[in-house]
Amino acid sequence: MTMAWPNEVDPEQPVIDAIRGGDPYAFGELVRRHDRWVRGVIFGVLGEQERLDDVVQRVWTSMWERIDDLRDATRWRPWLYRLARNAAIDAGRDITRRRDRMQSGNPALSQKSSGQTPDGTLVSDEQHSEVLNAILALPALYREPFVLRHLNGWTYREIADVMDMPVDSVETRLVRARRLLRESLKDKLV
């Protein structure tokens, strides 16, 4: 993902302007170009793949419906980031509420599950599965920038801009995330 810096023209600006004018084809192009990083943001916050597609769909729908709320078209990336992050947080709360209701209504469900998802059983590479589980176990504070950096390839500056924090804070969180992953995986990977 490339971001425009001061004195640079954002190559997405004409697309954003077209979307603001109601062009569904421009919107489809933006989705095609940036769906991967939106997924990364949501995964980084939510920490699970099971509901990822639903939340992603909700974010893109929300963007289309709320594009007029975007005051400064040059700040569309941080705006979309916040939409994705907030949708992921809301989905996480919904998941927690449903899980709590189910567990309170059925004592047999109150025991911890193994954490294994149907998707996880399809993973043939055990090490890949271990790494993914370790990433999912990271606190959201560290998981979010880790996913943006290492799964989406964002620069520290890009992460800092959309998360509205200093680059030093991004670097600190990434160092801590890597340390936690190393500790978590030290006995599991050969």
HUSULRA-V994721 format. One record per helix or strand. SS is the DSSP state (@ for helix, = for strand). FROM is the first residue (numbers start at 1). LEN is the number of residues. If there is no record, write none. Layout:
BEGIN
SS FROM LEN
SS FROM LEN
END
This chain:
BEGIN
@ 13 8
@ 24 23
@ 52 18
@ 73 33
@ 107 4
@ 118 4
@ 126 12
@ 140 12
@ 156 8
@ 167 19
END
